Amino acid sequence: MTQQRISRRAFLRTTGDVARGSCIALTLPMILAACNRATEARLNGEDFQTLSEEEAREFDAIAARIIPSDGTPGATEAGVIYFIDNVLGDGREEQHATLQEGLRQLQTAAVMNYDTAYFYLLEPSQQDQLLTDIEKSEFFTSIRYLTVAGMFSLPEYGGNRDNLGFDLIGFEDRHAWQPPFGHYDKDYAETGE
Amino acid sequence: MAQALSASFPTREAVDFVIVGSGAAGGIIAKELSTASFSVVLLEQGPYLQAADFKHDEWGYEHNSDLMWGAHHGHPQTFRRSESDTAKLVEFALGYAHNVGGSSVHFSGNFWRLREIDFIEASVRGPIAGTNFVDWPISYDELEPYYTKVDWEIGVSGLQGSWDPPRSRDYPCPPMPVKSPGVLLERAAKKLGYTAYPAPVAILSQPYNGRPACIHCGFCNGYGCEVNAKSSSMVSMIPLALASGNCELRTACTVFRIDTNQAGRATEVVYWEADGTEQAQRANAVVLCANGAETPRLLFLSESDRFPDGLGNSSGMVGKNLMFNGWCQVAGLFDEPVNAFKSIPATRVVHDFYTLDENLGFYGGGGIDSRHPFGGLPMATASSGGLFGGPSWGSEYKQNLQQEFSHTAAFEGHTTSLPLASNNVTLDPDLKDKWGRPALRTTYMDHPDDMATMNYFMQRSLELMDAAGAIQKVGFYGEEGSDWAVHLLGTCRMGNDPGTSVVDKFNRSHDVPNLFMCDGSSMVTSGRGQPTMTIMALAFRAADNIIAAAGRGEI
């Protein structure tokens, strides 16, 4: 593990704490803005292990259409791109190559359709159109899979920062639960059937 | 060097028994033989993980194969539909945990016994052309004392009732608290005139044998228990084996051959330590408990002039009759929080369809239990997002995820698989694993009756889901055929006829008198899913008979 990587982690942790610590005082749009600024800083200033900076920007932009930052934090705020960077470097060279090839084709489509060299520079509606066109491709399936995995894996893998993914679906990673677990077993316990 | 635990035996002196594999069967046989004062070396290819090592790590366990290993870890497998196809590389087709305790560590804990009919079904139902569907050489009555022994030795929770096959003793622990999917199944079953009963599970509902009760964390299936409440052989049997002073557990040891002598007897088990050092442990007898994939693979790898088709394979049945159990699922969306991600996988079972009416025109049977559609797992849920027809990415997808995670229940069918010669485990002719051993090659296509049974159970589950009041529902089963499994059954089937079976009714090889095979491979028919209870009962029974045979000087 390089020093650079550790400092990136430390940076992530710090920005995460700031965002989390401010939850009470900040309104949701302000949290999102803070998250976006942190992400922007990361994308500009931090090296990736496996991805080139261009790949990181592009894959982050795709992930942001799969799990968008709308009313609630999305893939970008959860740091999905760092998860992707980590796991592609963990013996998944073949998958990385598939993604690189798919990205080249996507960028070609961006040029042909919108005269723009990079996917991340397109308008969200344009991005959605291009992704809809390749929805069934191995490339999209792979990037969607990695986005979902990065959103909902343990934060130690680089994504799901501050459990944003878990919070999104109402999952609480607790050590223990006690009955009642849900509405229907509570009702069952009360009514006896 | 392999890590030596407890007793320590020199490799060049024969111990009484070498046991290959420390899983559901191996752990039990190691405990039984060592506490009966036999010297035992227990070889396990994985590590000895402890409760504190296990995490709620969906990426690591489910997607990175941290416990199950796979191509990514240097253990590739191949899969094909039929003999005429070239098998393709897969992460794994036959899944099992590589650790002390084997798959009993990461299994769901569902613990169905077989029933009387399972052992005699071929003669009751009549033969089915083109299949190897036959009766077992033992009856339910012969296995019942061992089912009960499993209940009490490892710790099982359940409720005795009319739904049970005959049992000689009550469960040691009361049933687990019902979850919302269980309530929904029970209410639906009642409406339709069926019976949903508390699922028997190898998970402790109260402290037992020095182990604590389940804390309902929700990570059973695919995960190791973090408090030792799941009754794996690792926590219930291995400690007793080691404490006997007669059992040496060697982890990170990969067995690749059983050597035999001119007399046709097994003499030693050859393996690699973690660093590749070759070792051979001499033994008076060998017990293979490596599972329904690895046991036949080892027999094939142990071929010799005397055993040209693989050790113990004069019948030609080694590796054949692979059975996965069929599976189907119906997911339903409900108005109120179901929160099926909490606690154990299944708390209610319907067994009204155990044996399907012959007039349906196909053979089959099974059970339906109540779960979360995606094991209660966030990543799995999100991967399948859009389950009820919504988009699979974008804002609407994201919005739907919360409902799909917390407001869903699933009714799952677990069903029969017919034994077929064409469904099998063989050695891949081209692909090697990281040790240079031929990779496991699986050839599998469900019998048409198996498919019809899955469909039948899906239809019944859809009706149950309606009766449960689901506001949306969706059902599916593998219409194109199963292409992976964790139930690895039938590949060294037991039987009385050496011409058509691999082991006898006491799990002894028909061909090699001091070689025993006991794991999922021993099963003659598939049961209705949840085979671990039967594997464990067979292990206790095999151990009893091995001890008796040894006492008579007959090994």
Chai-1 contact restraints between the chains, C-beta under 6 A:
chainA,res_idxA,chainB,res_idxB,connection_type,confidence,min_distance_angstrom,max_distance_angstrom,comment,restraint_id
A,I66,B,W393,contact,1.0,0.0,6.0,A-B,restraint_1
A,I67,B,K398,contact,1.0,0.0,6.0,A-B,restraint_2
A,P68,B,S395,contact,1.0,0.0,6.0,A-B,restraint_3
A,D70,B,S395,contact,1.0,0.0,6.0,A-B,restraint_4
A,G91,B,H72,contact,1.0,0.0,6.0,A-B,restraint_5
A,R144,B,W393,contact,1.0,0.0,6.0,A-B,restraint_6
A,V148,B,A382,contact,1.0,0.0,6.0,A-B,restraint_7
A,V148,B,S383,contact,1.0,0.0,6.0,A-B,restraint_8
A,A149,B,W59,contact,1.0,0.0,6.0,A-B,restraint_9
A,A149,B,M379,contact,1.0,0.0,6.0,A-B,restraint_10
A,F152,B,P378,contact,1.0,0.0,6.0,A-B,restraint_11
A,F152,B,M379,contact,1.0,0.0,6.0,A-B,restraint_12
A,F152,B,A382,contact,1.0,0.0,6.0,A-B,restraint_13
A,S153,B,W59,contact,1.0,0.0,6.0,A-B,restraint_14
A,L154,B,D57,contact,1.0,0.0,6.0,A-B,restraint_15
A,Y157,B,W59,contact,1.0,0.0,6.0,A-B,restraint_16
A,I169,B,P378,contact,1.0,0.0,6.0,A-B,restraint_17
A,I169,B,L401,contact,1.0,0.0,6.0,A-B,restraint_18
A,I169,B,Q402,contact,1.0,0.0,6.0,A-B,restraint_19
A,I169,B,F405,contact,1.0,0.0,6.0,A-B,restraint_20
A,G170,B,Q402,contact,1.0,0.0,6.0,A-B,restraint_21
A,G170,B,S406,contact,1.0,0.0,6.0,A-B,restraint_22
A,F171,B,P378,contact,1.0,0.0,6.0,A-B,restraint_23
A,D173,B,H56,contact,1.0,0.0,6.0,A-B,restraint_24
A,H175,B,C217,contact,1.0,0.0,6.0,A-B,restraint_25
A,A176,B,I215,contact,1.0,0.0,6.0,A-B,restraint_26
A,A176,B,C217,contact,1.0,0.0,6.0,A-B,restraint_27
A,W177,B,H216,contact,1.0,0.0,6.0,A-B,restraint_28
A,W177,B,K342,contact,1.0,0.0,6.0,A-B,restraint_29
A,P179,B,P177,contact,1.0,0.0,6.0,A-B,restraint_30
A,F181,B,K179,contact,1.0,0.0,6.0,A-B,restraint_31
A,F181,B,N339,contact,1.0,0.0,6.0,A-B,restraint_32
A,F181,B,K342,contact,1.0,0.0,6.0,A-B,restraint_33
A,F181,B,S343,contact,1.0,0.0,6.0,A-B,restraint_34
A,G182,B,S180,contact,1.0,0.0,6.0,A-B,restraint_35
A,G182,B,P337,contact,1.0,0.0,6.0,A-B,restraint_36
A,G182,B,V338,contact,1.0,0.0,6.0,A-B,restraint_37
A,G182,B,N339,contact,1.0,0.0,6.0,A-B,restraint_38
A,H183,B,E336,contact,1.0,0.0,6.0,A-B,restraint_39
A,H183,B,P337,contact,1.0,0.0,6.0,A-B,restraint_40
A,Y184,B,S180,contact,1.0,0.0,6.0,A-B,restraint_41
A,Y184,B,V183,contact,1.0,0.0,6.0,A-B,restraint_42
A,Y184,B,L184,contact,1.0,0.0,6.0,A-B,restraint_43
A,D185,B,V178,contact,1.0,0.0,6.0,A-B,restraint_44
A,D185,B,K179,contact,1.0,0.0,6.0,A-B,restraint_45
A,D185,B,S180,contact,1.0,0.0,6.0,A-B,restraint_46
A,D185,B,V183,contact,1.0,0.0,6.0,A-B,restraint_47
A,Y188,B,V183,contact,1.0,0.0,6.0,A-B,restraint_48
